[in-house]
Amino acid sequence: MSRESWKHFYDTAFWQRRRRQQLLAHPLCKFCAADGIVTAATHVDHVKPHRGSWNLFCLGELQSLCSPCHSSTKQQIEARGFDIAVDADGWPTDPNHPANRHR
């Protein structure tokens, strides 16, 4: 499914509410925080890419990220094909995931 066929999901009132709730609950970038850096989050990211699945878009786990982490780090993670499964705390279970560098 092409990105063009589902990018309108982000224009819905549902997404705007969900995004706002995520940033209120988790205002700091998750990846920066893992490195001990305090950075305000500006993006709400689906932990598991939904790739056009409405169910994953609506119900999938979210994480708050700053713009550089969303545009660079997250894209690199997905391009490398890291396992994006997470544990009960929302932490990636793949030991090679960049978030586990300092664990």
N, C-alpha and C positions, 0 to 999 in steps of 0.2 A: 504494500500500500504506500503510495507516494505521500510525502509530507504535505503537499498541496491539498490532498484530500482530507486531512484532519487538522490542519493548522487553525481552522476556525474554532476548534475546541477552546482555544485560549481566549477567544472573544466572548465566551458565555459568562453570564452573571454567576453561574455555578462556580466556574474557575476563579473568577475574581474574588468571590467569598472564600473559597478554599485557600487561595494564595494568601489573602490577608490574614486568615486564621493561622496559617503556618508561620508567617513572619512574626505575628504577635507572640505565638508560643515559642518560637525558636528564632530570635532576631540575629543570631551570630552565625557566621559561615562555619559549617561543620568541618570542612577540610582544614581551614586555617586554625580552628580551635584544636584540632588534633596535633597541630604543630606548635601549640602554645601561643598562637597569635590571635588577638582579639580584632575581628573585622566584622563590620555590619554586613548582614546578608541582604542582597538585593534581588536574588533569583530564587524561585521555588522550583526544585528539580525532582522529577520522578526517579527514585532510586533504581528501579527496574524500568528501562525504556518501554513506553506503552506501544510505540510504533503503530498508532492508530486504533488500538483496542479501546473502545469506550469504557469497558469495565476496568481495565488497568488505569486508564486516565482518571476515572472517578474514584476508584478504591485503592489504587496503588500507593505504597508508602512514599512519602515526600521527605526531602531534606532541603534545608536552607543553605544557599551558597552565595558567595560574593561573585561579582561579574568575572574576574579573572579565573577563579576556580571553575565556574560554570562553563566558560568559553574555552578554557584550555585543559585544565586537569581532568575534568569529567569527560571531555571529548577524547582525550588520550586513553583514559581507562576503557571507554567503550570501544575504541579502535583496537586496543590490544586484546580485547576479549576477556578481561578479567571476570572471574565469577563475581556477580554482584549480589549474591545471597548475603543476608545479614543475620546476626544473632539477635537474641531477645532485647539487647540494648540498642539495636539499630546499627551495629558496627559490622563492616564487611567481614565475612568469614574467610575469604581467600587470603592466605598468608602473604601472597605476592601483591596484594592490593596496596597502592600507595598510602592509604590511610593507616596501614599497619607497619609502616616504616619504623616507628618509634615505640612500638609495643613490645 
